[in-house]
Amino acid sequence: MNKICIIGVGLIGGSFALGLKNSLNKFQQLHIMGFGRNEAHLQQAQELGVIDAYSLDITKALSGAELVLIATPVNSFKSILEMIKPHINKDTIVSDVGSTKGSVIATVKEVFGKMPENFIPAHPIAGKEQSGVQAADGTLFNNKRIILTPTDNANAQMIARVRELWEVLGAKVEIMSDKTHDDLLAMTSHLPHMLAFSLMNYLISSDANALDYAAGGFKDFSRIASSDAVMWRDICLNNSDEIVKHIQGYNQTLNTLAILIKSKDSQALEKLFLSAKFERDKWLDN
């Protein structure tokens, strides 16, 4: 592979680029082009050595690119796909890093009239609470799961090519349906972020001075409330049914806990806490 174009050189797109640059023995001739609307951000990415060059002209950015990686908030996908459509062909691999997959596939079908066999949806289960190219980390995907959700008509060779790129970055690649992905991620990623955002707002609305008395446990729990607000707004809008379903399910567990606390059921409380501790400790040991 000689040229990759990354649309949206932020934390994830930048980390993808840096990871490949750290593997130049595998891709010695690789040229990484950045595209975006903010030239200052692209200049910073080039100065940091994340990309080799950039352009604000999509024709120039995509010229000769064998892979286009869309690494922007999912609500921007429609306009981006419409923009790149005249400049790519069936041999150009197009992929993304969006946190929802059903909505991405629906948007691709809307723009192209069908699901092109060269579009390989992907989602890296990795990140930081910081955003922007200055937070990019070439080791971000090492030992992290990357989920591909190709449709039935996807080109097998292109799936293998995308898998190879992520594996070069040290990632563990899995393939599943978009529906399974969106349900799993609503539980394991989207719901925790909703809890963190809600907890911060609850504390501030209840007592403006509450954070003065928050210690390490609260800091750990609320860390992801520092995540990018636009990205998480878009995730909520594009995976709303699954997120709401799991918020409602979680509310039921809170109601059960409240009943146990109110009734001072010490045995049931201890059993609940021990079960949670056991499962988390087992997960950490894997």
C-alpha positions as CSV (number, residue, x, y, z in Angstrom):
1,M,0.0,0.0,0.0
2,N,1.5,3.3,-1.1
3,K,-1.0,6.0,-0.1
4,I,-3.7,6.3,2.6
5,C,-5.9,9.3,3.1
6,I,-7.3,10.0,6.6
7,I,-10.3,12.3,6.8
8,G,-10.3,13.7,10.3
9,V,-6.8,13.6,11.8
10,G,-7.8,13.6,15.5
11,L,-7.1,11.1,18.3
12,I,-8.2,7.9,16.4
13,G,-7.2,8.9,12.9
14,G,-3.9,10.3,14.2
15,S,-3.2,7.2,16.2
16,F,-3.9,5.0,13.2
17,A,-1.4,7.0,11.2
18,L,1.3,7.0,13.9
19,G,0.9,3.3,14.4
20,L,1.5,2.7,10.7
21,K,4.5,5.0,10.7
22,N,6.0,3.0,13.6
23,S,5.7,0.0,11.3
24,L,7.5,1.3,8.3
25,N,9.4,-1.9,7.9
26,K,6.0,-3.3,6.8
27,F,4.9,-0.2,4.8
28,Q,8.2,1.4,3.7
29,Q,6.7,3.4,0.8
30,L,3.5,4.4,2.6
31,H,2.5,8.1,2.2
32,I,-0.2,9.3,4.6
33,M,-2.3,12.2,3.5
34,G,-4.6,14.2,5.8
35,F,-7.8,15.9,4.9
36,G,-10.0,18.2,6.9
37,R,-11.6,21.6,7.2
38,N,-9.2,23.1,9.7
39,E,-5.8,23.9,8.2
40,A,-4.3,24.8,11.6
41,H,-5.1,21.3,12.9
42,L,-3.7,19.7,9.7
43,Q,-0.5,21.7,10.0
44,Q,-0.2,20.6,13.6
45,A,-0.6,17.0,12.5
46,Q,2.1,17.4,10.0
47,E,4.5,19.1,12.4
48,L,4.0,16.3,14.9
49,G,4.9,13.8,12.2
50,V,1.5,12.2,12.3
51,I,0.9,12.7,8.5
52,D,3.2,13.3,5.7
53,A,1.2,15.9,3.9
54,Y,-2.3,17.4,3.9
55,S,-4.7,19.1,1.5
56,L,-7.9,21.1,1.8
57,D,-8.7,20.0,-1.8
58,I,-10.5,16.6,-1.7
59,T,-9.5,15.8,-5.3
60,K,-5.8,16.2,-4.4
61,A,-6.2,14.4,-1.1
62,L,-7.8,11.4,-2.6
63,S,-5.6,11.2,-5.8
64,G,-3.9,7.8,-5.8
65,A,-5.2,6.8,-2.4
66,E,-5.7,3.0,-2.0
67,L,-7.5,3.4,1.3
68,V,-9.7,6.2,2.7
69,L,-10.3,6.2,6.4
70,I,-13.1,8.3,7.7
71,A,-12.3,9.3,11.3
72,T,-14.9,12.0,12.0
73,P,-18.1,12.1,14.1
74,V,-20.7,9.8,12.6
75,N,-23.1,12.7,11.9
76,S,-20.7,14.1,9.4
77,F,-20.5,10.9,7.4
78,K,-23.3,11.8,4.9
79,S,-21.6,15.0,3.7
80,I,-18.2,13.3,3.6
81,L,-19.4,10.3,1.6
82,E,-21.2,12.7,-0.8
83,M,-17.9,14.7,-1.1
84,I,-15.7,11.7,-1.8
85,K,-18.1,9.7,-4.0
86,P,-17.0,11.4,-7.3
87,H,-13.3,10.8,-6.5
88,I,-13.1,7.1,-5.6
89,N,-13.6,3.9,-7.6
90,K,-14.4,0.3,-6.9
91,D,-10.7,-0.4,-6.2
92,T,-10.5,2.2,-3.5
93,I,-11.0,0.7,0.0
94,V,-13.2,2.9,2.2
95,S,-13.4,2.3,5.9
96,D,-14.3,4.2,9.1
97,V,-13.8,4.2,12.8
98,G,-17.3,5.2,13.9
99,S,-18.7,4.0,17.2
100,T,-22.0,2.9,15.7
101,K,-22.2,0.7,12.7
102,G,-25.9,0.2,11.7
103,S,-26.3,4.0,11.2
104,V,-23.0,4.1,9.2
105,I,-24.2,1.3,6.9
106,A,-27.6,3.0,6.4
107,T,-25.9,6.3,5.5
108,V,-23.5,4.6,3.0
109,K,-26.5,2.9,1.3
110,E,-28.4,6.3,1.2
111,V,-25.5,8.0,-0.5
112,F,-24.4,5.3,-2.9
113,G,-27.8,3.7,-3.5
114,K,-26.5,0.4,-2.3
115,M,-23.7,-0.9,-0.1
116,P,-20.5,-0.8,-2.2
117,E,-18.4,-3.9,-1.8
118,N,-15.3,-1.7,-1.2
119,F,-16.7,-0.2,2.0
120,I,-15.5,-2.1,5.1
121,P,-17.1,-0.6,8.3
122,A,-14.8,-0.8,11.4
123,H,-14.7,0.3,15.0
124,P,-11.6,0.3,17.2
125,I,-12.5,-0.4,20.9
126,A,-9.9,2.0,22.1
127,G,-9.6,5.7,23.0
128,K,-8.8,8.3,25.6
129,E,-10.8,11.0,27.3
130,Q,-8.5,13.5,25.5
131,S,-9.2,14.4,21.9
132,G,-7.4,16.0,19.0
133,V,-4.2,15.0,17.1
134,Q,-2.0,16.1,20.0
135,A,-3.3,13.1,22.0
136,A,-2.5,10.7,19.1
137,D,-0.6,7.6,20.3
138,G,0.9,5.0,17.9
139,T,0.4,2.2,20.5
140,L,-3.2,3.1,21.2
141,F,-4.6,0.0,19.4
142,N,-2.0,-2.5,20.8
143,N,-3.9,-5.5,22.2
144,K,-7.2,-3.7,21.7
145,R,-10.2,-5.2,19.9
146,I,-11.1,-3.9,16.4
147,I,-14.5,-4.9,15.2
148,L,-15.3,-5.1,11.5
149,T,-18.9,-5.3,10.4
150,P,-18.7,-6.0,6.6
151,T,-22.0,-6.6,4.8
152,D,-22.6,-9.8,2.9
153,N,-21.5,-8.4,-0.4
154,A,-18.2,-7.0,0.9
155,N,-15.0,-7.8,-1.1
156,A,-13.2,-10.5,0.8
157,Q,-9.7,-9.3,-0.3
158,M,-10.5,-5.8,1.0
159,I,-11.7,-7.2,4.3
160,A,-8.4,-9.0,4.6
161,R,-6.5,-5.9,3.7
162,V,-8.3,-3.8,6.4
163,R,-7.8,-6.6,8.9
164,E,-4.0,-6.7,8.1
165,L,-3.6,-2.9,8.7
166,W,-5.2,-3.1,12.1
167,E,-3.2,-6.3,13.0
168,V,0.0,-4.4,12.1
169,L,-1.0,-2.0,14.8
170,G,-1.2,-4.8,17.3
171,A,-5.0,-5.0,17.4
172,K,-7.2,-8.1,17.8
173,V,-9.6,-8.1,14.9
174,E,-13.1,-9.6,15.1
175,I,-15.9,-9.7,12.6
176,M,-19.6,-9.5,13.6
177,S,-22.9,-8.1,12.4
178,D,-23.6,-4.4,12.8
179,K,-26.6,-5.2,15.0
180,T,-24.6,-7.3,17.4
181,H,-21.9,-4.6,17.5
182,D,-24.4,-1.8,18.3
183,D,-26.0,-3.8,21.1
184,L,-22.7,-4.8,22.7
185,L,-21.2,-1.4,22.5
186,A,-24.4,0.2,23.9
187,M,-23.8,-1.9,27.0
188,T,-20.0,-1.7,27.4
189,S,-19.1,1.7,26.1
190,H,-22.1,4.0,25.4
191,L,-23.9,3.3,28.7
192,P,-20.9,3.9,30.9
193,H,-20.3,7.3,29.2
194,M,-24.0,8.2,29.8
195,L,-23.6,7.3,33.4
196,A,-20.4,9.4,33.7
197,F,-21.9,12.5,32.0
198,S,-25.1,12.2,34.1
199,L,-23.3,11.8,37.4
200,M,-21.3,14.9,36.8
201,N,-24.4,16.9,36.0
202,Y,-26.3,15.4,38.9
203,L,-23.6,16.4,41.4
204,I,-23.3,20.0,40.1
205,S,-27.1,20.5,40.0
206,S,-27.5,19.0,43.5
207,D,-24.7,20.9,45.2
208,A,-22.2,23.2,43.3
209,N,-19.6,22.5,46.0
210,A,-19.9,18.7,45.9
211,L,-16.8,18.3,43.8
212,D,-14.7,19.9,46.5
213,Y,-15.3,16.7,48.5
214,A,-14.8,14.2,45.6
215,A,-11.8,11.8,46.0
216,G,-10.0,9.2,43.9
217,G,-13.0,6.9,43.4
218,F,-15.1,9.6,41.9
219,K,-12.2,10.7,39.7
220,D,-11.8,7.2,38.4
221,F,-15.6,6.8,37.8
222,S,-16.1,10.2,36.1
223,R,-12.9,10.1,33.9
224,I,-14.8,9.5,30.7
225,A,-17.0,12.5,31.3
226,S,-14.1,14.5,29.8
227,S,-14.7,12.8,26.5
228,D,-15.5,14.7,23.3
229,A,-19.0,16.1,23.6
230,V,-19.8,16.2,19.8
231,M,-18.7,12.6,19.3
232,W,-20.9,11.4,22.1
233,R,-23.8,13.5,21.0
234,D,-23.6,11.8,17.6
235,I,-23.3,8.3,19.1
236,C,-26.5,8.9,21.1
237,L,-28.3,10.1,18.0
238,N,-27.1,7.1,15.9
239,N,-27.6,4.3,18.4
240,S,-30.5,5.7,20.3
241,D,-32.7,2.6,20.6
242,E,-29.9,0.4,22.0
243,I,-28.7,3.1,24.4
244,V,-32.1,3.8,25.8
245,K,-32.8,0.1,26.1
246,H,-29.8,-0.4,28.3
247,I,-30.3,2.8,30.3
248,Q,-33.8,1.5,31.2
249,G,-32.3,-1.9,32.1
250,Y,-29.7,-0.2,34.3
251,N,-32.4,1.8,36.0
252,Q,-34.1,-1.5,37.0
253,T,-30.9,-2.6,38.7
254,L,-30.6,0.7,40.5
255,N,-34.2,0.4,41.7
256,T,-33.5,-3.1,43.0
257,L,-30.4,-1.8,44.8
258,A,-32.4,1.1,46.3
259,I,-35.0,-1.4,47.6
260,L,-32.3,-3.5,49.2
261,I,-30.7,-0.5,50.9
262,K,-34.0,0.8,52.1
263,S,-35.0,-2.5,53.6
264,K,-31.5,-2.9,55.1
265,D,-31.1,-6.3,53.6
266,S,-27.4,-6.8,54.6
267,Q,-27.1,-10.3,53.2
268,A,-28.5,-9.4,49.8
269,L,-26.4,-6.3,49.6
270,E,-23.2,-8.2,50.4
271,K,-24.1,-10.9,47.9
272,L,-24.6,-8.3,45.2
273,F,-21.4,-6.5,45.9
274,L,-19.4,-9.7,46.1
275,S,-20.8,-10.9,42.8
276,A,-19.8,-7.7,41.1
277,K,-16.3,-7.7,42.6
278,F,-15.8,-11.4,41.6
279,E,-16.8,-10.8,38.0
280,R,-14.7,-7.6,37.7
281,D,-11.6,-9.3,39.2
282,K,-12.0,-12.2,36.9
283,W,-12.3,-9.9,33.9
284,L,-9.1,-8.0,35.0
285,D,-7.2,-11.3,35.3
286,N,-7.9,-12.3,31.7
